[in-house]
Amino acid sequence: MPAGTPVLGAARQLGVDLDSVCGGRGICSRCQVAPAFGQFAKHGITSAEVALSDWNIVEARYAEKRGLAPGRRLGCQARILSDVVIDVPPESQLHRQVIRKDADARPVEMDPALRLCLVEVAPPDMQAPSGDLERLTEALRTQWGIEGATLEPPLLATLQKTLREGNWTVTAALHRSSAEAPPRIAALWPGLLEGDLHGFAIDLGSTTIAAHLVSLRSGEVVASAGVMNPQIRFGEDLMSRVSYAMMNPGGAAEMTAAVRAALNTLLQEIAARAGVQTSRILDVSLVGNPVMHHLLLGLDPVELGQAPFALATCSSQNLPARDLGLGALPVGAQAYLLPLIAGHVGADAAAVALSEAPDRSDELMLIVDVGTNAEILLGNRHRVLACSSPTGPAFEGAQISSGQRAAPGAIESLRIDPETKEPRFRVIGCGLWSDEPGFAEATARSGITGLCGSGIIEAVAEMRMAGLLDAGGLIGSAQQTDTPRMRPEGRTHAYLIHDGSTSGGPVITVTQADIRAIQLAKAALYAGARLLMDEMGVDKVDRVVLAGAFGAHISPRHALVLGMIPDVPVARVTSAGNAAGTGARIALCSLAARRRVEALVRKITKVETAIEPRFQEHFVAASAIPHASAPFAETRR
Ligand code: FES
């Protein structure tokens, strides 16, 4: 660099992403760098003090008013005098990598759709009349090299006031939907806006809606919360909601209004709890299955209820958040909906693919996102397949006699002694097992209320291992029923886990009908996975990833005993947590990730379980426990 080049200018010429909001005016401090004082002797440099110019008046004023940490300089003010090594700390890097905390610590590159730019706009001049907007876009062009920025009418109404309030200096939030697209001005503030912009990553599930408020500077999740999807009152599962739309004129619009209202309330609550002004929340990424996706967009989901399951659109969507009815967010806020894979495999599965990246794996990965509908991905860097399988709500505790949603008091884990047939269990909200001292006191408040999804899975698998069930899932042989825990119930039997009736609590049992419901659900899941394996031409996978909030709570060993997933060494079954939510967050933070998931979805081969005859064959075989193709054997224990 020629002597006298500001560090910020040198960084730009070298392609180093040094942040700046004020454009080098010495007021935003985003450009801070750390000259390497004496640490780089091998480069022949022993002191950066002589290599950089002294503080000028702007930097001195900043340091006096706001303070600069020792060793830090403002990159836009410090000028290079001779050879120097400069460290760009992570918080000053525009495209820094942040490490995901929730999964396996893979890096995510920060490349958000929004950036802040401070601009000085020329005041109006009677000699050269032009509009305030034209002078603003001209200032963006000359001061930031940003061509063709647009401002939509609702924001145009605030422009003149903001410019004058800021004495012709404003901070513009610029949103671009792709690196090439001209940016939209998403918000304007008078003077310099300090602090971060935020966005929401939203996982729109058919049962729960989860939202994460994310700093678009650090990538950190600053607050998260979830609510029940209010569409449940129109139908517990997806197909009943599609039926509701079919049978009731205006039914789809009712469900659209319900989910949008719930989202607005949720987003406002999260922002208030985190102390983040909604005016700074300008970007949203959304994932959901096709029915949730269509209803949010105000599209009738009727076509998704019957073959060929035609989507109104499967492409990613960029649109103003207000077009999704998100009135809780500012008028300039933008939304991005991830692409859909197929009629039954939605943007949630695309987000799981983005998060778990099977397309970058040498190993053959089977990724299962368990919910009312299971989304299944199978693949490696050569090929990725996807399908969805109708597991129904049994895994969430619904349609189970003592079933309930995961909440304090629900049995989440259970063991049965193979000799005595006596159960011991743990309930949500209490870390103790039922045979440990203090359990009764610890559960006095919540009570012992029922079995949640992981509890019922473990109960059925443990019953099988304890010899209380045969491979067909039948309770009934003399050996099985020869225990006081086994109670006659009609012409079948039920296994008693907990009798709370003496204290007014529930009697918690596993009935034959419960076992049948779990068999159907797990057979659907297993058959979907096997169908993809057939398509891939393999009879085993290298590893299995259980995704989804529910997947995080399933014991891999019990999932294998039950035959929910194909046989694989238990150590090769891992949980990815809420991978769809993680995928939404990655897409929120990175335009490059949006392009990546769009390209990946185009490459994924979709397999339609509903019309594939082999699905039915696998389904029938898989209703055995663990499954007919691999009889229960000592390898299970
Ligand atoms: Fe804003 Fe340096 S770029 S202070």
Residues whose N, C-alpha, C, O or C-beta is under 5 A from the ligand:
A	BS01	FES	D19 S20 V21 C22 G23 G24 R25 G26 I27 C28 S29 R30 C31 L74 G75 C76
